[in-house]
Amino acid sequence: MILTAGGADSRWLRFDESPPLGLKEAKPCTVPGGRLWLAHSGKHGRISVIVSIDSDALHVSIAHSNRYPTWDEILAVRAWAYADDTEVVMVLARKEEYVNVHNNCFHLWESACGREGR
């Protein structure tokens, strides 16, 4: 179970509902306090999703082994991981702060603007 900055647990964040895309939880996760899900996609592909709390926000990484995740895959994971009324963003970091361990990975973040009520 993971906790958000507000103290909500993963059941509130939908992670105990059936995951999309055939994802199955895998252990261990290399991200401290994170959870990892994997699914096969096609004959040789694999989708991975890592969920963690970073900088007080829910952070979801979605990657595919040999291509970028499709928009439909991103939307399915977003709908599963976040409540409908949560504003979620994909961030392109400043060049000097850019880190990406996996070439085909996108990062979804719970928006601070959404938490503050804009």
C-alpha positions as CSV (number, residue, x, y, z in Angstrom):
1,M,0.0,0.0,0.0
2,I,1.2,3.5,-0.8
3,L,0.1,6.7,1.0
4,T,-0.3,10.2,-0.6
5,A,0.8,13.4,1.1
6,G,-2.8,13.7,2.2
7,G,-2.7,10.3,3.8
8,A,-5.0,8.5,1.3
9,D,-4.0,4.9,0.8
10,S,-3.8,3.0,-2.5
11,R,-7.4,1.6,-2.2
12,W,-8.7,5.2,-2.5
13,L,-6.4,5.7,-5.5
14,R,-7.9,2.7,-7.3
15,F,-4.8,0.5,-7.3
16,D,-6.8,-2.4,-5.7
17,E,-9.3,-2.3,-8.6
18,S,-8.5,-4.6,-11.6
19,P,-5.7,-2.9,-13.5
20,P,-6.1,-2.2,-17.3
21,L,-4.1,-3.7,-20.2
22,G,-3.6,-7.1,-18.5
23,L,-1.2,-5.6,-15.9
24,K,-0.3,-7.9,-13.1
25,E,1.5,-6.7,-10.0
26,A,5.2,-7.8,-9.8
27,K,7.7,-7.8,-7.0
28,P,10.1,-6.4,-6.1
29,C,9.9,-2.8,-7.3
30,T,13.2,-1.0,-7.6
31,V,11.6,2.3,-6.6
32,P,11.6,2.7,-2.8
33,G,7.9,2.6,-1.6
34,G,6.7,2.0,-5.1
35,R,4.6,-0.7,-6.8
36,L,5.3,-2.3,-10.1
37,W,2.9,-3.8,-12.7
38,L,3.8,-5.7,-15.9
39,A,1.9,-6.9,-18.9
40,H,2.8,-8.5,-22.2
41,S,1.9,-6.5,-25.3
42,G,2.1,-8.4,-28.5
43,K,4.6,-11.1,-29.2
44,H,7.7,-9.4,-27.9
45,G,6.6,-6.3,-26.1
46,R,6.0,-5.5,-22.5
47,I,4.3,-2.7,-20.7
48,S,5.5,-1.6,-17.3
49,V,3.8,0.7,-14.8
50,I,5.5,2.0,-11.6
51,V,3.6,4.0,-9.1
52,S,5.2,6.0,-6.2
53,I,4.8,9.1,-4.2
54,D,7.4,11.7,-5.2
55,S,7.5,15.3,-4.0
56,D,4.2,14.8,-2.2
57,A,2.4,13.8,-5.5
58,L,1.3,10.6,-7.0
59,H,3.8,9.7,-9.8
60,V,3.0,7.0,-12.4
61,S,5.5,5.9,-15.0
62,I,4.3,4.0,-18.0
63,A,6.8,2.4,-20.4
64,H,6.8,-0.1,-23.3
65,S,9.8,-2.3,-24.0
66,N,10.1,-1.4,-27.7
67,R,7.9,1.6,-28.5
68,Y,6.3,4.6,-26.8
69,P,3.0,3.8,-24.9
70,T,0.0,4.7,-27.0
71,W,-2.4,7.5,-26.0
72,D,-5.1,4.9,-25.3
73,E,-2.6,3.0,-23.0
74,I,-1.8,6.2,-21.2
75,L,-5.5,7.1,-20.8
76,A,-6.3,3.6,-19.4
77,V,-3.5,3.8,-16.8
78,R,-4.6,7.4,-15.9
79,A,-8.2,6.3,-15.4
80,W,-7.1,3.4,-13.2
81,A,-4.5,5.3,-11.1
82,Y,-6.2,8.6,-10.5
83,A,-9.7,9.7,-9.4
84,D,-11.7,11.3,-12.2
85,D,-11.5,14.7,-10.6
86,T,-7.7,14.7,-10.2
87,E,-5.8,16.9,-12.6
88,V,-2.9,14.9,-14.0
89,V,0.0,16.2,-16.1
90,M,2.8,14.9,-18.2
91,V,5.9,17.0,-17.6
92,L,8.8,17.6,-19.9
93,A,11.6,18.6,-17.5
94,R,14.2,21.2,-18.1
95,K,17.1,19.8,-20.1
96,E,19.5,19.9,-17.1
97,E,17.0,18.1,-14.9
98,Y,15.9,15.5,-17.4
99,V,16.3,11.9,-16.2
100,N,14.8,8.9,-17.9
101,V,16.0,5.4,-17.1
102,H,13.8,3.9,-19.8
103,N,13.8,5.2,-23.4
104,N,10.1,4.6,-24.0
105,C,8.7,6.0,-20.8
106,F,6.2,8.7,-19.9
107,H,5.5,10.1,-16.5
108,L,2.2,11.2,-15.1
109,W,2.0,13.4,-12.1
110,E,-0.8,14.5,-9.8
111,S,-1.0,18.3,-10.5
112,A,-0.3,20.6,-7.7
113,C,-2.7,23.1,-9.3
114,G,-5.4,20.5,-9.0
115,R,-4.7,20.1,-5.3
116,E,-4.7,23.8,-4.6
117,G,-7.9,24.4,-6.4
118,R,-6.4,26.8,-8.9
